[in-house]
Amino acid sequence: MSVEENKALVRRYFESGRQEAMRGNPDVAHQYFADHFHDHRSLHPEHPGVQGVKELMADWGQATPDLRTEVLDIAGEQDLVFVHWRGTATHEGKHQMTKHVRDVEPTGEEGIVSGITLYRIEGGKFVERWSYHNLLEYALKAGKTGVLGASS
């Protein structure tokens, strides 16, 4: 795929694919993620591959059912695509599926989380992801001060 096709894939995932998966169609993840997908970020789900992605999207869907994601910047080179994004949502349910952050109680408040994600793409699917989320701001707003393993 060309760099422009890879960028279009990432944009499509952020603008519609993720929301479709969160709203009850987790199998849409197979359109974007390779079965052997590897997540390098600290918030990766407990299970590897596309199954873990599906579990993570289900968690986001129940915890923040109105999540809206905006692509702020996108750039690519060869098989890599970088995206700077911002998500807005109301925290309505408890987050459960990430490996390092669990039991974040719902606040009922609307919040914003931003981040930067880098995808490596092969054959029209994501095979690797590296990501930074402004999680500390999110967790502190939720009253979860022990984000990195210590209990609050």
Phi and psi restraints in degrees (value plus and minus 20) as a CYANA .aco file:
   2 SER   PHI     -98.0   -58.0
   2 SER   PSI     145.9   185.9
   3 VAL   PHI     -78.9   -38.9
   3 VAL   PSI     -61.6   -21.6
   4 GLU   PHI     -85.1   -45.1
   4 GLU   PSI     -57.9   -17.9
   5 GLU   PHI     -87.0   -47.0
   5 GLU   PSI     -59.0   -19.0
   6 ASN   PHI     -84.2   -44.2
   6 ASN   PSI     -62.9   -22.9
   7 LYS   PHI     -83.1   -43.1
   7 LYS   PSI     -59.9   -19.9
   8 ALA   PHI     -84.0   -44.0
   8 ALA   PSI     -58.1   -18.1
   9 LEU   PHI     -81.3   -41.3
   9 LEU   PSI     -67.2   -27.2
  10 VAL   PHI     -83.4   -43.4
  10 VAL   PSI     -65.4   -25.4
  11 ARG   PHI     -81.0   -41.0
  11 ARG   PSI     -63.1   -23.1
  12 ARG   PHI     -82.0   -42.0
  12 ARG   PSI     -60.8   -20.8
  13 TYR   PHI     -81.6   -41.6
  13 TYR   PSI     -67.0   -27.0
  14 PHE   PHI     -88.9   -48.9
  14 PHE   PSI     -56.4   -16.4
  15 GLU   PHI    -107.2   -67.2
  15 GLU   PSI     -42.4    -2.4
  16 SER   PHI    -164.7  -124.7
  16 SER   PSI     -60.9   -20.9
  17 GLY   PHI     -80.8   -40.8
  17 GLY   PSI     -65.1   -25.1
  18 ARG   PHI     -83.7   -43.7
  18 ARG   PSI     -63.7   -23.7
  19 GLN   PHI     -84.1   -44.1
  19 GLN   PSI     -59.0   -19.0
  20 GLU   PHI     -82.4   -42.4
  20 GLU   PSI     -62.5   -22.5
  21 ALA   PHI     -85.5   -45.5
  21 ALA   PSI     -61.2   -21.2
  22 MET   PHI     -87.7   -47.7
  22 MET   PSI     -45.8    -5.8
  23 ARG   PHI    -112.7   -72.7
  23 ARG   PSI      -2.1    37.9
  24 GLY   PHI      93.9   133.9
  24 GLY   PSI     -15.8    24.2
  25 ASN   PHI    -141.3  -101.3
  25 ASN   PSI      50.3    90.3
  26 PRO   PHI     -83.6   -43.6
  26 PRO   PSI     -42.3    -2.3
  27 ASP   PHI     -87.7   -47.7
  27 ASP   PSI     -33.2     6.8
  28 VAL   PHI     -82.4   -42.4
  28 VAL   PSI     -41.5    -1.5
  29 ALA   PHI     -77.0   -37.0
  29 ALA   PSI     -50.6   -10.6
  30 HIS   PHI     -85.4   -45.4
  30 HIS   PSI     -40.4    -0.4
  31 GLN   PHI     -93.2   -53.2
  31 GLN   PSI     -42.0    -2.0
  32 TYR   PHI    -134.2   -94.2
  32 TYR   PSI     -54.3   -14.3
  33 PHE   PHI    -131.7   -91.7
  33 PHE   PSI     112.7   152.7
  34 ALA   PHI     -89.7   -49.7
  34 ALA   PSI     131.7   171.7
  35 ASP   PHI     -77.4   -37.4
  35 ASP   PSI     -54.1   -14.1
  36 HIS   PHI    -113.4   -73.4
  36 HIS   PSI      -0.3    39.7
  37 PHE   PHI     -70.8   -30.8
  37 PHE   PSI     119.0   159.0
  38 HIS   PHI    -143.2  -103.2
  38 HIS   PSI     104.8   144.8
  39 ASP   PHI    -120.9   -80.9
  39 ASP   PSI      96.9   136.9
  40 HIS   PHI    -113.7   -73.7
  40 HIS   PSI     -22.2    17.8
  41 ARG   PHI    -101.7   -61.7
  41 ARG   PSI     142.0   182.0
  42 SER   PHI     -91.9   -51.9
  42 SER   PSI     -40.3    -0.3
  43 LEU   PHI    -116.0   -76.0
  43 LEU   PSI       3.6    43.6
  44 HIS   PHI     -85.9   -45.9
  44 HIS   PSI     133.1   173.1
  45 PRO   PHI     -91.5   -51.5
  45 PRO   PSI     148.9   188.9
  46 GLU   PHI     -87.4   -47.4
  46 GLU   PSI     -53.2   -13.2
  47 HIS   PHI    -117.2   -77.2
  47 HIS   PSI     123.0   163.0
  48 PRO   PHI     -99.9   -59.9
  48 PRO   PSI     152.3   192.3
  49 GLY   PHI      48.5    88.5
  49 GLY   PSI    -183.8  -143.8
  50 VAL   PHI     -85.2   -45.2
  50 VAL   PSI     -47.4    -7.4
  51 GLN   PHI     -82.1   -42.1
  51 GLN   PSI     -62.8   -22.8
  52 GLY   PHI     -83.5   -43.5
  52 GLY   PSI     -58.1   -18.1
  53 VAL   PHI     -82.2   -42.2
  53 VAL   PSI     -63.5   -23.5
  54 LYS   PHI     -82.1   -42.1
  54 LYS   PSI     -61.1   -21.1
  55 GLU   PHI     -85.3   -45.3
  55 GLU   PSI     -61.5   -21.5
  56 LEU   PHI     -84.5   -44.5
  56 LEU   PSI     -62.2   -22.2
  57 MET   PHI     -86.6   -46.6
  57 MET   PSI     -55.5   -15.5
  58 ALA   PHI     -84.9   -44.9
  58 ALA   PSI     -59.4   -19.4
  59 ASP   PHI     -82.9   -42.9
  59 ASP   PSI     -66.7   -26.7
  60 TRP   PHI     -79.3   -39.3
  60 TRP   PSI     -60.7   -20.7
  61 GLY   PHI     -83.0   -43.0
  61 GLY   PSI     -58.8   -18.8
  62 GLN   PHI    -101.5   -61.5
  62 GLN   PSI     -51.4   -11.4
  63 ALA   PHI    -102.1   -62.1
  63 ALA   PSI     -55.8   -15.8
  64 THR   PHI    -157.2  -117.2
  64 THR   PSI      50.4    90.4
  65 PRO   PHI     -83.7   -43.7
  65 PRO   PSI     -38.9     1.1
  66 ASP   PHI    -121.7   -81.7
  66 ASP   PSI      -1.0    39.0
  67 LEU   PHI     -73.7   -33.7
  67 LEU   PSI     108.5   148.5
  68 ARG   PHI    -142.9  -102.9
  68 ARG   PSI     110.4   150.4
  69 THR   PHI    -135.7   -95.7
  69 THR   PSI     114.8   154.8
  70 GLU   PHI    -137.3   -97.3
  70 GLU   PSI     109.3   149.3
  71 VAL   PHI    -102.9   -62.9
  71 VAL   PSI      97.8   137.8
  72 LEU   PHI    -110.3   -70.3
  72 LEU   PSI     -62.9   -22.9
  73 ASP   PHI    -165.6  -125.6
  73 ASP   PSI     128.9   168.9
  74 ILE   PHI    -167.5  -127.5
  74 ILE   PSI     118.3   158.3
  75 ALA   PHI    -169.4  -129.4
  75 ALA   PSI     135.6   175.6
  76 GLY   PHI    -169.4  -129.4
  76 GLY   PSI     137.1   177.1
  77 GLU   PHI    -173.1  -133.1
  77 GLU   PSI     108.7   148.7
  78 GLN   PHI      32.1    72.1
  78 GLN   PSI    -139.3   -99.3
  79 ASP   PHI    -118.8   -78.8
  79 ASP   PSI      -6.2    33.8
  80 LEU   PHI    -132.9   -92.9
  80 LEU   PSI     118.7   158.7
  81 VAL   PHI    -151.0  -111.0
  81 VAL   PSI     108.7   148.7
  82 PHE   PHI    -123.5   -83.5
  82 PHE   PSI     116.4   156.4
  83 VAL   PHI    -156.2  -116.2
  83 VAL   PSI     110.6   150.6
  84 HIS   PHI    -122.3   -82.3
  84 HIS   PSI     103.2   143.2
  85 TRP   PHI    -153.5  -113.5
  85 TRP   PSI     145.2   185.2
  86 ARG   PHI    -159.7  -119.7
  86 ARG   PSI     112.2   152.2
  87 GLY   PHI    -134.9   -94.9
  87 GLY   PSI     117.1   157.1
  88 THR   PHI    -142.6  -102.6
  88 THR   PSI     112.9   152.9
  89 ALA   PHI    -182.6  -142.6
  89 ALA   PSI     141.6   181.6
  90 THR   PHI    -118.5   -78.5
  90 THR   PSI     106.3   146.3
  91 HIS   PHI    -101.9   -61.9
  91 HIS   PSI      76.1   116.1
  92 GLU   PHI    -125.0   -85.0
  92 GLU   PSI     -37.9     2.1
  93 GLY   PHI    -155.9  -115.9
  93 GLY   PSI     144.9   184.9
  94 LYS   PHI     -96.4   -56.4
  94 LYS   PSI     110.7   150.7
  95 HIS   PHI     -96.1   -56.1
  95 HIS   PSI     116.2   156.2
  96 GLN   PHI    -149.9  -109.9
  96 GLN   PSI     -45.6    -5.6
  97 MET   PHI    -113.3   -73.3
  97 MET   PSI     -24.6    15.4
  98 THR   PHI    -106.4   -66.4
  98 THR   PSI     132.0   172.0
  99 LYS   PHI     -89.0   -49.0
  99 LYS   PSI     -57.9   -17.9
 100 HIS   PHI    -126.2   -86.2
 100 HIS   PSI     -33.5     6.5
 101 VAL   PHI    -147.9  -107.9
 101 VAL   PSI      96.1   136.1
 102 ARG   PHI    -152.4  -112.4
 102 ARG   PSI     141.2   181.2
 103 ASP   PHI      36.2    76.2
 103 ASP   PSI      18.1    58.1
 104 VAL   PHI     -99.5   -59.5
 104 VAL   PSI      89.1   129.1
 105 GLU   PHI     -87.3   -47.3
 105 GLU   PSI     125.3   165.3
 106 PRO   PHI     -86.2   -46.2
 106 PRO   PSI     122.6   162.6
 107 THR   PHI    -120.3   -80.3
 107 THR   PSI     -41.1    -1.1
 108 GLY   PHI      55.7    95.7
 108 GLY   PSI     -16.7    23.3
 109 GLU   PHI    -122.9   -82.9
 109 GLU   PSI     131.6   171.6
 110 GLU   PHI    -100.9   -60.9
 110 GLU   PSI     117.6   157.6
 111 GLY   PHI    -158.6  -118.6
 111 GLY   PSI     149.3   189.3
 112 ILE   PHI    -145.8  -105.8
 112 ILE   PSI     113.2   153.2
 113 VAL   PHI    -147.0  -107.0
 113 VAL   PSI     114.5   154.5
 114 SER   PHI    -139.0   -99.0
 114 SER   PSI     146.2   186.2
 115 GLY   PHI    -192.3  -152.3
 115 GLY   PSI     156.5   196.5
 116 ILE   PHI    -150.0  -110.0
 116 ILE   PSI     110.3   150.3
 117 THR   PHI    -150.6  -110.6
 117 THR   PSI     120.3   160.3
 118 LEU   PHI    -139.3   -99.3
 118 LEU   PSI     105.9   145.9
 119 TYR   PHI    -131.8   -91.8
 119 TYR   PSI     121.0   161.0
 120 ARG   PHI    -126.7   -86.7
 120 ARG   PSI     111.4   151.4
 121 ILE   PHI    -139.5   -99.5
 121 ILE   PSI     114.0   154.0
 122 GLU   PHI    -153.4  -113.4
 122 GLU   PSI     111.9   151.9
 123 GLY   PHI      38.2    78.2
 123 GLY   PSI      11.3    51.3
 124 GLY   PHI      60.2   100.2
 124 GLY   PSI      -4.6    35.4
 125 LYS   PHI    -158.3  -118.3
 125 LYS   PSI     133.4   173.4
 126 PHE   PHI     -92.5   -52.5
 126 PHE   PSI     108.4   148.4
 127 VAL   PHI    -132.2   -92.2
 127 VAL   PSI     -42.7    -2.7
 128 GLU   PHI    -165.9  -125.9
 128 GLU   PSI     133.0   173.0
 129 ARG   PHI    -164.6  -124.6
 129 ARG   PSI     116.1   156.1
 130 TRP   PHI    -143.1  -103.1
 130 TRP   PSI     115.8   155.8
 131 SER   PHI    -169.9  -129.9
 131 SER   PSI     125.2   165.2
 132 TYR   PHI    -140.0  -100.0
 132 TYR   PSI     106.1   146.1
 133 HIS   PHI    -134.2   -94.2
 133 HIS   PSI     124.7   164.7
 134 ASN   PHI     -97.6   -57.6
 134 ASN   PSI      40.4    80.4
 135 LEU   PHI     -89.5   -49.5
 135 LEU   PSI     -54.7   -14.7
 136 LEU   PHI     -80.0   -40.0
 136 LEU   PSI     -63.4   -23.4
 137 GLU   PHI     -81.0   -41.0
 137 GLU   PSI     -63.6   -23.6
 138 TYR   PHI     -81.6   -41.6
 138 TYR   PSI     -68.2   -28.2
 139 ALA   PHI     -87.0   -47.0
 139 ALA   PSI     -59.2   -19.2
 140 LEU   PHI     -85.6   -45.6
 140 LEU   PSI     -57.1   -17.1
 141 LYS   PHI     -85.4   -45.4
 141 LYS   PSI     -51.2   -11.2
 142 ALA   PHI    -104.3   -64.3
 142 ALA   PSI     -22.1    17.9
 143 GLY   PHI      58.7    98.7
 143 GLY   PSI      -2.2    37.8
 144 LYS   PHI    -122.0   -82.0
 144 LYS   PSI      64.5   104.5
 145 THR   PHI     -98.6   -58.6
 145 THR   PSI     -38.6     1.4
 146 GLY   PHI    -113.3   -73.3
 146 GLY   PSI      27.8    67.8
 147 VAL   PHI     -78.5   -38.5
 147 VAL   PSI     -58.7   -18.7
 148 LEU   PHI    -119.0   -79.0
 148 LEU   PSI      13.5    53.5
 149 GLY   PHI     100.5   140.5
 149 GLY   PSI     -49.2    -9.2
 150 ALA   PHI    -100.5   -60.5
 150 ALA   PSI     123.8   163.8
 151 SER   PHI    -100.2   -60.2
 151 SER   PSI     132.0   172.0
